[in-house]
Amino acid sequence: MSSETTRLSDGLYAYMLSVSLREPECLVRLREETASFELARMQVSPEQGQFMALLTKLIDARKVLEIGVFTGYSSLCMALALPEKGRIVACDVNESWTSIARRHWRQAKIDHKIDLRLAPAVDTMAALIAGGESDTFDMVFIDADKENYATYYELSLKLVKQGGLILIDNVLWHGRVLDREDNEASVVAIRNLNEKLRDDDRVEISLLPIGDGVTLVRKR
């Protein structure tokens, strides 16, 4: 029993992975390729990906919305966890990064589960709502431009079913949310959303210190 979360040293983090991480080879290959890129930090950590895959199975998800794909690691984690007829609508605007994702999805033989939409996520989400898909998604993962997080959240609430989950990534923003003098747009957007979530009685929440902070949101 502990009254607060144990802080992870490098050694303890390595130990945690050594006794808990089960990463299929297809995920290892994608993670290692992405690690060579300058923006590799944009990829979710392997333990977060495994956690997301477990959540996908725990809620028996069939229909997932992902906002922000990058090279497709989180998409691949969730797609592997989905049943054969499961579906991910994956939103991104970067054809270069997502071409890497597509290649690894094909190699893992799960590409038929992922519907990649190369367009601004707000437009894709609005089109889904207009097409009658409100209240039909089991889970949403938000991990894109931070300035639009509040908009993505509100649209996600319309798209996710009652009892469904919204996962919001980077809610600790590398600790920058603590600095009230840091008024960069991304920092302010995350800080404001965190405070909004705290008081939003439409949902139940839990902020977990995994990766760069993930808030689990359950729609009432």
VEXVEX-689468 format. One line per field, with one value per residue (C-alpha): x, y, z; residue in one letter. Coordinates in pm, whole numbers, plus 50000, padded with zeros to 5 digits. Layout:
! residues N
px X / ...
py Y / ...
pz Z / ...
type A / ...
//
This chain:
! residues 220
px 50000 / 50122 / 49965 / 50108 / 50234 / 50586 / 50826 / 51013 / 51389 / 51550 / 51632 / 51283 / 51131 / 51357 / 51257 / 50889 / 50925 / 51130 / 50856 / 50544 / 50597 / 50469 / 50547 / 50485 / 50763 / 50553 / 50536 / 50907 / 50992 / 50772 / 50901 / 51262 / 51211 / 51036 / 51314 / 51550 / 51338 / 51382 / 51021 / 51029 / 50908 / 50564 / 50517 / 50342 / 50559 / 50537 / 50378 / 50113 / 50045 / 50003 / 49771 / 49559 / 49540 / 49423 / 49158 / 49039 / 48981 / 48841 / 48560 / 48512 / 48559 / 48447 / 48469 / 48752 / 48837 / 49199 / 49288 / 49655 / 49831 / 50200 / 50374 / 50090 / 50217 / 49907 / 49682 / 49864 / 49835 / 49459 / 49404 / 49583 / 49347 / 49030 / 48827 / 48851 / 48557 / 48667 / 48732 / 48951 / 48883 / 49229 / 49264 / 49581 / 49702 / 50060 / 50092 / 50464 / 50432 / 50118 / 50282 / 50511 / 50205 / 50033 / 50338 / 50358 / 49982 / 50005 / 50299 / 50105 / 49803 / 49564 / 49537 / 49180 / 49078 / 49203 / 49026 / 49282 / 49131 / 49389 / 49210 / 49181 / 49037 / 48769 / 48638 / 48644 / 48466 / 48204 / 48147 / 48101 / 47843 / 47665 / 47667 / 47474 / 47763 / 47707 / 47695 / 47845 / 48215 / 48336 / 48662 / 48840 / 49211 / 49311 / 49679 / 49710 / 49764 / 49711 / 49552 / 49248 / 49217 / 48906 / 48734 / 48834 / 48701 / 48359 / 48323 / 48439 / 48166 / 47915 / 48067 / 48136 / 47851 / 47725 / 47974 / 48241 / 48596 / 48792 / 49168 / 49348 / 49724 / 49999 / 49790 / 50104 / 50288 / 50633 / 50557 / 50503 / 50143 / 50286 / 50447 / 50179 / 50418 / 50440 / 50171 / 50257 / 49931 / 49975 / 50046 / 49750 / 49520 / 49614 / 49601 / 49254 / 49125 / 49256 / 49069 / 48756 / 48765 / 48799 / 48464 / 48275 / 47983 / 47903 / 48192 / 48396 / 48773 / 49105 / 49439 / 49717 / 50090 / 50173 / 50382 / 50330 / 50003 / 49681 / 49334 / 49067 / 48725 / 48407 / 48093 / 47804
py 50000 / 50350 / 50689 / 50825 / 50703 / 50561 / 50777 / 50582 / 50600 / 50487 / 50157 / 50102 / 50193 / 49937 / 49677 / 49753 / 49691 / 49376 / 49210 / 49343 / 49438 / 49192 / 49360 / 49164 / 49175 / 49388 / 49659 / 49631 / 49686 / 49995 / 50140 / 50087 / 50246 / 50545 / 50586 / 50694 / 51001 / 51344 / 51350 / 51001 / 51149 / 51181 / 50805 / 50658 / 50451 / 50072 / 50030 / 50288 / 50105 / 49779 / 49952 / 50086 / 49741 / 49597 / 49869 / 49789 / 49430 / 49512 / 49723 / 49478 / 49762 / 49718 / 50074 / 50314 / 50668 / 50783 / 51151 / 51173 / 50874 / 50969 / 50644 / 50425 / 50257 / 50329 / 50234 / 49905 / 49834 / 49885 / 49707 / 49398 / 49399 / 49447 / 49150 / 49061 / 49283 / 49570 / 49910 / 50211 / 50545 / 50702 / 51078 / 51255 / 51513 / 51397 / 51164 / 51105 / 50976 / 50776 / 50606 / 50441 / 50347 / 50192 / 49979 / 49839 / 49784 / 49580 / 49379 / 49300 / 49200 / 49429 / 49709 / 49602 / 49716 / 50073 / 50340 / 50622 / 50963 / 51215 / 51537 / 51774 / 51568 / 51828 / 51784 / 51405 / 51410 / 51653 / 51427 / 51125 / 51314 / 51433 / 51075 / 50953 / 50801 / 50991 / 50768 / 50472 / 50466 / 50253 / 50440 / 50756 / 50830 / 51198 / 51259 / 51541 / 51919 / 52037 / 52369 / 52179 / 51940 / 52109 / 52088 / 51724 / 51648 / 51800 / 51624 / 51299 / 51327 / 51334 / 51037 / 50803 / 50594 / 50614 / 50424 / 50458 / 50578 / 50880 / 50862 / 51197 / 51188 / 51428 / 51581 / 51646 / 51796 / 51711 / 51896 / 52229 / 52251 / 52343 / 52664 / 52933 / 53167 / 52928 / 53066 / 52882 / 52794 / 52418 / 52444 / 52673 / 52445 / 52135 / 52315 / 52454 / 52115 / 51943 / 52193 / 52156 / 51778 / 51802 / 51984 / 51818 / 51625 / 51465 / 51225 / 51025 / 51066 / 50927 / 51087 / 50827 / 50910 / 50674 / 50809 / 51185 / 51152 / 50996 / 51092 / 50823 / 50974 / 50767 / 50918 / 50896
pz 50000 / 49921 / 49975 / 49648 / 49313 / 49319 / 49120 / 48856 / 48836 / 48511 / 48674 / 48810 / 48473 / 48302 / 48561 / 48506 / 48134 / 48190 / 48395 / 48219 / 47856 / 47597 / 47267 / 46945 / 46687 / 46452 / 46719 / 46797 / 46430 / 46405 / 46731 / 46632 / 46291 / 46444 / 46703 / 46424 / 46344 / 46497 / 46618 / 46770 / 47100 / 46941 / 46958 / 47262 / 47493 / 47461 / 47804 / 47712 / 47388 / 47580 / 47826 / 47540 / 47385 / 47717 / 47750 / 47399 / 47505 / 47849 / 47707 / 47417 / 47170 / 46812 / 46684 / 46768 / 46662 / 46667 / 46636 / 46544 / 46389 / 46342 / 46233 / 46352 / 46670 / 46880 / 46586 / 46553 / 46925 / 46919 / 46588 / 46714 / 47014 / 46810 / 46687 / 46318 / 46223 / 46446 / 46291 / 46362 / 46194 / 46204 / 46148 / 46039 / 45788 / 45728 / 45431 / 45490 / 45846 / 45774 / 45476 / 45731 / 45935 / 45634 / 45554 / 45907 / 45923 / 45603 / 45733 / 46050 / 45839 / 46024 / 45767 / 45681 / 46031 / 45986 / 45783 / 45747 / 45678 / 45555 / 45640 / 45936 / 46222 / 46295 / 45941 / 45965 / 46299 / 46172 / 45871 / 46099 / 46302 / 45988 / 45863 / 46166 / 46362 / 46687 / 46996 / 46807 / 46895 / 47185 / 47233 / 47115 / 47145 / 47122 / 47046 / 46794 / 46790 / 47145 / 47055 / 46924 / 47217 / 47357 / 47019 / 46974 / 47320 / 47258 / 46922 / 47081 / 47343 / 47059 / 46880 / 47173 / 47310 / 47667 / 47882 / 47613 / 47675 / 47558 / 47612 / 47609 / 47572 / 47688 / 47966 / 48174 / 47874 / 48009 / 48332 / 48161 / 48286 / 48628 / 48508 / 48511 / 48333 / 48040 / 47811 / 47491 / 47315 / 47353 / 47725 / 47790 / 47587 / 47786 / 48119 / 48038 / 47925 / 48238 / 48453 / 48242 / 48273 / 48651 / 48668 / 48381 / 48530 / 48194 / 48247 / 48498 / 48481 / 48597 / 48510 / 48500 / 48508 / 48222 / 47936 / 47935 / 48125 / 47996 / 48114 / 48087 / 48036 / 48063 / 47917 / 48161
type M / S / S / E / T / T / R / L / S / D / G / L / Y / A / Y / M / L / S / V / S / L / R / E / P / E / C / L / V / R / L / R / E / E / T / A / S / F / E / L / A / R / M / Q / V / S / P / E / Q / G / Q / F / M / A / L / L / T / K / L / I / D / A / R / K / V / L / E / I / G / V / F / T / G / Y / S / S / L / C / M / A / L / A / L / P / E / K / G / R / I / V / A / C / D / V / N / E / S / W / T / S / I / A / R / R / H / W / R / Q / A / K / I / D / H / K / I / D / L / R / L / A / P / A / V / D / T / M / A / A / L / I / A / G / G / E / S / D / T / F / D / M / V / F / I / D / A / D / K / E / N / Y / A / T / Y / Y / E / L / S / L / K / L / V / K / Q / G / G / L / I / L / I / D / N / V / L / W / H / G / R / V / L / D / R / E / D / N / E / A / S / V / V / A / I / R / N / L / N / E / K / L / R / D / D / D / R / V / E / I / S / L / L / P / I / G / D / G / V / T / L / V / R / K / R
//
